Amino acid sequence: MSDCLFCRIGKRELPAKIVFEDALSLAFDDITPQAPHHVLVIPRAHFATLDDVPASEAPLLGHLVTIAARIARERGLAADGYRLVANCRAGAGQSVFHVHLHLLGGRSFHWPPG
């Protein structure tokens, strides 16, 4: 999608502090962090919401989770814990309509979230 913010970051049309990339995914620091560590992990393929990801792409979603866990370990977040969030649609807080995971760490989190 030519107007998708995250697709444009993936194509290097927009700047981002990229922390990981491979053929399937890209991870970069969030420009409005909600924690000391806030990384977005996205698939290179465009899916607007989790509801748009077909079952055949389940391995891709697993890959995103694995990448997020790897980044958490590399940043030293695993010992104290971290949060992984996927918002689906505006009512749940999704503001960029390209599937993405929020990796948050470096501070305490409460449950349920606010």
Stockholm file with secondary structure:
# STOCKHOLM 1.0

chainA/1-114         MSDCLFCRIGKRELPAKIVFEDALSLAFDDITPQAPHHVLVIPRAHFATLDDVPASEAPLLGHLVTIAARIARERGLAADGYRLVANCRAGAGQSVFHVHLHLLGGRSFHWPPG
#=GR chainA/1-114 SS CTTCHHHHHHTTSSCCCEEEECSSEEEEECSSCSSSEEEEEEESSCCSSGGGSCGGGHHHHHHHHHHHHHHHHHTTCTTTCEEEECCCSGGGTCCSSSCCEEEEESSCCCSSCC
#=GC SS_cons         CTTCHHHHHHTTSSCCCEEEECSSEEEEECSSCSSSEEEEEEESSCCSSGGGSCGGGHHHHHHHHHHHHHHHHHTTCTTTCEEEECCCSGGGTCCSSSCCEEEEESSCCCSSCC
//
